[in-house]
Amino acid sequence: MLAAEGIFDLWPPEERAPRLDAYATPFGAAYDFGVNRPALARVAARIEYGADVARMYEWMAEVLDCPPGQIVLDVPAGGGTLFSRGAPKLGGLLVGIDLSQAMLARAARRRRILGLEEHVLLARGDATRLPLVAGAVDRIACFNGLHVIPGKSAALAEFRRVLKPGGELLGTSLISDPPGFHRRVIGLAQLAGFFVPPAAAQLAALAKRAGFAKWEQKLDGALLYFRGQ
């Protein structure tokens, strides 16, 4: 456990973590600043990706409407945007897992400020090897995460494994094949190396292969909204 921040380190000891934490750079600070300010995020997303992210924040509130006894998994948890947006509705337990120690430190600070230590557990872990037993969680949130996870097939299989029967996955991902001008924007972003968005059809196929019997997705600009059971 990283005692200074109250974050569990559940990274598989035999697995090598990426050498560079992109979210420990100024990029990570800028992203965290923007995504936690919905008005600013809506303007930026409209310009960069042609997307209206108002629905994303609505979905965050929906997934976090969690009564006592339920568990929500947030992966990647980032800086705690999900629980900081919907803290009043969080009656159960939120488990936030992320690779980036820098983003988890931001999440820990928000957790402390909001007084959510009893409702939010934070851990460093691998989305493709979740440190949870099968059927452990009621809902999974994966907002703006799959486009930075190389092993999408493994991650989706893990999401399906840890969901309870009838549980639901909600999330968003930028895609590699948006229409028009935004494809150029995505192409430039991919030069950063850590940005690996899926194609829209690819994501649907991977979800079906992972065992999601129900899968819905809708494209808004370069941003794909998806729900699966």
Disulfide bonds with the S-S distance in Angstrom:
none
